[in-house]
């Protein structure tokens, strides 16, 4: 005769509070598996996750306090402040990870086994992640780029917004956030307009008609540069006749700007000033044109009293 299984299982209403606590204690202290002769229970896993998440948030909090409150009092360079605060965050997170393993009861010497498995995984499929991780450390320590720098990488021009351990966020001039792997900044050519000397050389090309007065053209372009308040006047601007085009003299106005991030607005301002100045001096900006000359004249036809008659043109 089969026993009724429903009678053998007590419900929550049948259990006393002490029995419930005993049941939960047994559940959380049940060994799920062993890691190098160390029992791992549900309780130890919960404590591990709690401390890991807690130290992660603590690292972010410490980074924010250092970067916004503490370091600005002593360090003026925002890039250096970011590097120090970011590295402090990583140190706090590493400490949190070690503490979490201790609460789980894992001997840290046993982690060599885990790292051994990870090395195999790195050999097969984690090369890019490892490369970006190491490149992130190089970027943070060597600082070829800093927060706020105007860079050109992979034909993307923009400002560096954030440098993380695996990737860097660049805000393009079209206001689009681009996630760039850190290895791109180490293995490829990257233009950093803000690195070192912040001044930027701006070259403006303009063509003038061949019949123009060259001295008047030089005078007009020099006046455009001298009257501008947006450019630097040291180093001094320069005007060159660079080449002879199909329908124009190709002139270049060379000026210097103090902030590369303003060069598009300054370029627009100077282009408009050139148009107005050329109109004041009646200097023509030509458009491409082509003259066609026939070596042998084609015979012309004229109609006389309803009859078509060929007339040879005089040579």
C-alpha positions as CSV (number, residue, x, y, z in Angstrom):
1,X,0.0,0.0,0.0
2,X,1.5,3.4,-1.1
3,X,1.8,6.1,1.5
4,X,0.2,9.4,0.9
5,X,3.1,11.7,0.0
6,X,1.0,14.9,0.7
7,X,0.8,14.0,4.4
8,X,4.6,13.6,4.7
9,X,5.4,17.2,3.5
10,X,4.6,19.9,6.0
11,X,3.4,23.2,4.8
12,X,4.7,26.6,5.9
13,X,1.6,27.0,8.1
14,X,2.6,23.9,10.0
15,X,6.1,25.1,10.7
16,X,7.1,27.2,13.7
17,X,9.4,30.2,13.4
18,X,12.3,28.2,14.9
19,X,11.7,25.4,12.4
20,X,11.7,27.9,9.5
21,X,15.0,29.4,10.6
22,X,16.5,25.9,11.0
23,X,15.3,25.0,7.6
24,X,16.8,28.2,6.0
25,X,20.0,27.6,8.0
26,X,20.3,24.1,6.6
27,X,19.5,25.4,3.1
28,X,22.1,28.1,3.1
29,X,24.8,26.0,4.7
30,X,24.3,23.1,2.4
31,X,27.5,22.4,0.4
32,X,26.9,22.9,-3.3
33,X,30.4,21.9,-4.4
34,X,34.0,21.9,-3.3
35,X,36.7,24.1,-4.7
36,X,40.1,22.5,-3.8
37,X,38.8,20.8,-0.7
38,X,37.0,24.0,0.4
39,X,33.2,23.6,0.7
40,X,31.2,26.3,-1.1
41,X,27.7,26.9,0.3
42,X,24.8,29.0,-0.9
43,X,25.5,31.4,2.0
44,X,29.1,31.9,1.0
45,X,28.1,32.6,-2.6
46,X,25.6,35.2,-1.5
47,X,28.2,36.9,0.7
48,X,30.7,36.8,-2.2
49,X,28.2,38.5,-4.6
50,X,27.2,41.0,-1.9
51,X,30.8,42.1,-1.2
52,X,31.8,42.1,-4.9
53,X,28.9,44.4,-5.8
54,X,29.5,46.5,-2.8
55,X,33.2,47.1,-3.6
56,X,32.3,47.8,-7.2
57,X,30.0,50.6,-6.1
58,X,32.5,51.8,-3.5
59,X,35.2,52.0,-6.2
60,X,32.9,54.2,-8.4
61,X,32.1,56.4,-5.4
62,X,35.7,56.8,-4.5
63,X,36.6,57.7,-8.1
64,X,33.9,60.3,-8.3
65,X,34.9,61.9,-5.0
66,X,38.6,62.0,-6.0
67,X,38.0,63.3,-9.5
68,X,35.5,66.0,-8.5
69,X,36.3,67.0,-5.0
70,X,39.8,66.0,-3.8
71,X,42.2,66.0,-6.7
72,X,41.2,69.4,-8.2
73,X,42.6,71.1,-5.1
74,X,46.1,69.7,-5.8
75,X,46.3,68.8,-9.5
76,X,45.3,71.1,-12.3
77,X,45.7,68.7,-15.2
78,X,42.3,67.0,-15.7
79,X,43.8,64.1,-17.6
80,X,46.1,63.3,-14.6
81,X,43.2,63.6,-12.2
82,X,41.2,61.1,-14.2
83,X,44.1,58.6,-14.4
84,X,44.7,58.7,-10.7
85,X,41.0,58.4,-9.8
86,X,40.4,55.6,-12.3
87,X,43.4,53.6,-11.0
88,X,42.2,54.1,-7.4
89,X,38.8,52.7,-8.5
90,X,40.5,49.6,-10.0
91,X,42.6,49.1,-6.8
92,X,39.4,49.2,-4.7
93,X,37.7,46.7,-7.0
94,X,40.7,44.3,-6.8
95,X,40.7,44.5,-3.0
96,X,37.0,43.9,-3.0
97,X,37.5,40.8,-5.2
98,X,40.2,39.4,-2.9
99,X,38.0,40.1,0.2
100,X,35.1,38.4,-1.5
101,X,37.1,35.3,-2.2
102,X,38.2,35.2,1.5
103,X,34.5,35.2,2.6
104,X,33.8,32.4,0.2
105,X,36.6,30.5,1.9
106,X,38.7,30.1,-1.1
107,X,42.4,30.0,-0.6
108,X,44.0,32.6,-2.9
109,X,46.7,30.2,-3.8
110,X,44.0,28.0,-5.3
111,X,43.2,30.8,-7.8
112,X,46.2,29.7,-9.8
113,X,44.0,26.8,-11.1
114,X,41.4,29.3,-12.2
115,X,44.0,31.5,-13.9
116,X,45.4,28.4,-15.6
117,X,42.0,27.8,-17.2
118,X,41.7,31.5,-18.1
119,X,45.1,31.4,-19.8
120,X,43.8,28.5,-22.0
121,X,40.7,30.6,-22.8
122,X,42.9,33.6,-23.6
123,X,44.9,31.5,-26.0
124,X,41.8,30.5,-27.9
125,X,39.4,33.3,-27.9
126,X,40.2,36.2,-25.6
127,X,43.1,37.8,-27.4
128,X,41.2,40.9,-28.3
129,X,39.9,41.4,-24.8
130,X,43.4,40.9,-23.3
131,X,44.9,43.3,-25.9
132,X,42.4,46.0,-25.1
133,X,42.8,45.5,-21.3
134,X,46.6,45.9,-21.5
135,X,46.2,48.8,-24.0
136,X,43.9,50.4,-21.5
137,X,46.5,50.3,-18.8
138,X,49.1,51.7,-21.2
139,X,46.7,54.6,-22.2
140,X,46.1,55.4,-18.5
141,X,49.7,55.4,-17.5
142,X,51.4,56.8,-20.6
143,X,48.5,59.2,-21.3
144,X,48.9,59.6,-25.1
145,X,45.3,60.8,-24.9
146,X,43.4,62.6,-22.1
147,X,39.8,63.5,-21.3
148,X,38.8,66.4,-23.5
149,X,41.4,65.9,-26.2
150,X,40.4,66.4,-29.8
151,X,41.6,63.2,-31.7
152,X,41.3,61.6,-35.1
153,X,41.2,57.8,-35.0
154,X,39.9,55.5,-37.8
155,X,38.7,58.6,-39.7
156,X,36.6,59.7,-36.7
157,X,37.2,63.1,-35.4
158,X,35.9,64.0,-31.9
159,X,36.6,64.7,-28.3
160,X,37.7,62.0,-25.7
161,X,34.9,61.7,-23.2
162,X,35.8,58.7,-21.1
163,X,38.8,56.2,-20.9
164,X,37.9,52.8,-19.5
165,X,40.0,49.7,-19.0
166,X,38.8,48.1,-22.3
167,X,37.6,50.9,-24.5
168,X,37.5,54.7,-24.9
169,X,34.4,56.8,-25.7
170,X,34.9,59.5,-28.3
171,X,32.2,62.1,-29.0
172,X,32.4,62.9,-32.7
173,X,31.9,66.4,-34.1
174,X,28.4,65.2,-35.2
175,X,27.6,64.6,-31.5
176,X,27.7,60.8,-31.8
177,X,29.4,58.6,-29.1
178,X,31.8,56.2,-30.7
179,X,33.2,53.3,-28.6
180,X,36.8,52.8,-29.7
181,X,38.8,49.7,-28.4
182,X,41.9,50.8,-26.6
183,X,44.2,48.7,-28.8
184,X,43.4,51.2,-31.6
185,X,45.2,53.9,-29.8
186,X,48.3,51.7,-29.4
187,X,48.6,49.8,-32.6
188,X,47.5,52.4,-35.1
189,X,48.3,56.0,-36.0
190,X,46.2,58.4,-33.9
191,X,46.1,62.2,-34.4
192,X,45.8,64.1,-31.1
193,X,45.3,67.7,-31.9
194,X,45.4,68.7,-28.2
195,X,48.7,66.9,-27.4
196,X,51.6,69.2,-26.6
197,X,51.2,72.6,-28.3
198,X,47.4,73.4,-28.4
199,X,47.7,75.9,-31.3
200,X,46.5,74.7,-34.7
201,X,47.5,75.7,-38.2
202,X,44.5,76.5,-40.4
203,X,44.9,76.6,-44.2
204,X,42.2,78.2,-46.4
205,X,42.3,77.6,-50.2
206,X,40.8,80.2,-52.5
207,X,41.1,80.7,-56.3
208,X,41.1,84.1,-58.1
209,X,40.8,84.8,-61.8
210,X,43.9,85.1,-64.0
211,X,43.1,88.7,-64.9
212,X,43.1,89.8,-61.2
213,X,45.6,92.3,-59.7
214,X,47.9,90.0,-57.7
215,X,49.0,92.7,-55.4
216,X,45.4,93.6,-54.6
217,X,44.6,89.9,-54.0
218,X,47.5,89.7,-51.5
219,X,46.3,92.9,-49.8
220,X,42.7,91.6,-49.5
221,X,43.7,88.3,-47.9
222,X,46.1,90.0,-45.5
223,X,43.4,92.4,-44.4
224,X,41.0,89.5,-43.8
225,X,43.5,87.9,-41.4
226,X,44.4,91.2,-39.7
227,X,40.8,92.2,-39.1
228,X,39.8,88.8,-37.6
229,X,39.6,88.6,-33.8
230,X,39.3,84.8,-33.7
231,X,42.8,83.9,-34.8
232,X,46.2,84.2,-33.2
233,X,48.4,87.0,-34.5
234,X,51.5,85.3,-33.1
235,X,52.6,83.2,-35.0
236,X,51.8,85.7,-37.8
237,X,49.5,84.7,-40.7
238,X,50.8,84.2,-44.2
239,X,49.5,84.3,-47.8
240,X,50.9,82.2,-50.6
241,X,50.4,81.8,-54.3
242,X,50.7,78.0,-54.3
243,X,49.8,76.9,-57.9
244,X,48.3,77.7,-61.2
245,X,45.0,76.0,-61.9
246,X,43.0,75.5,-65.1
247,X,41.0,78.7,-64.5
248,X,42.5,80.4,-61.4
249,X,45.5,81.3,-59.4
250,X,45.3,79.1,-56.3
251,X,46.0,81.1,-53.2
252,X,46.4,80.0,-49.6
253,X,45.7,81.9,-46.5
254,X,47.5,80.4,-43.5
255,X,46.5,81.4,-40.0
256,X,46.9,80.0,-36.5
257,X,44.1,79.3,-34.0
258,X,44.4,78.8,-30.3
259,X,41.8,76.0,-29.9
260,X,41.5,73.2,-32.5
261,X,37.9,72.7,-31.4
262,X,37.0,76.1,-32.9
263,X,38.6,75.7,-36.3
264,X,35.4,74.9,-38.1
265,X,33.7,78.0,-36.9
266,X,36.8,80.1,-37.6
267,X,37.0,78.6,-41.1
268,X,33.4,79.6,-41.8
269,X,34.0,83.1,-40.5
270,X,37.1,83.6,-42.6
271,X,35.5,82.2,-45.8
272,X,32.7,84.7,-45.4
273,X,35.1,87.5,-44.8
274,X,37.1,86.6,-47.9
275,X,33.9,86.7,-50.1
276,X,32.9,90.1,-48.8
277,X,36.5,91.5,-49.1
278,X,36.8,90.3,-52.7
279,X,33.5,91.9,-53.6
280,X,34.7,95.2,-52.1
281,X,37.8,95.0,-54.3
282,X,36.1,93.6,-57.4
283,X,38.2,90.4,-57.3
284,X,36.6,87.6,-59.2
285,X,36.4,84.1,-57.8
286,X,36.2,82.0,-61.0
287,X,34.2,78.9,-61.7
288,X,35.6,76.0,-63.7
289,X,35.2,76.5,-67.4
290,X,36.6,75.1,-70.7
291,X,37.0,76.8,-74.1
292,X,36.6,74.6,-77.2
293,X,38.5,75.7,-80.3
294,X,38.0,73.9,-83.7
295,X,41.2,73.5,-85.7
296,X,39.4,73.0,-89.0
297,X,36.1,75.0,-89.4
298,X,33.0,72.9,-90.2
299,X,31.1,73.8,-93.4
300,X,28.1,76.0,-92.7
301,X,24.7,75.5,-94.4
302,X,22.3,78.3,-95.4
303,X,18.9,78.0,-96.9
304,X,18.3,80.1,-100.1
305,X,14.8,80.1,-101.5
306,X,13.9,76.8,-100.0
307,X,17.1,75.1,-101.1
308,X,19.9,74.2,-98.8
309,X,23.3,75.4,-100.0
310,X,26.7,74.6,-98.4
311,X,28.9,77.6,-97.8
312,X,32.5,77.0,-96.9
313,X,33.9,79.2,-94.2
314,X,36.9,81.2,-94.9
315,X,40.1,79.9,-93.5
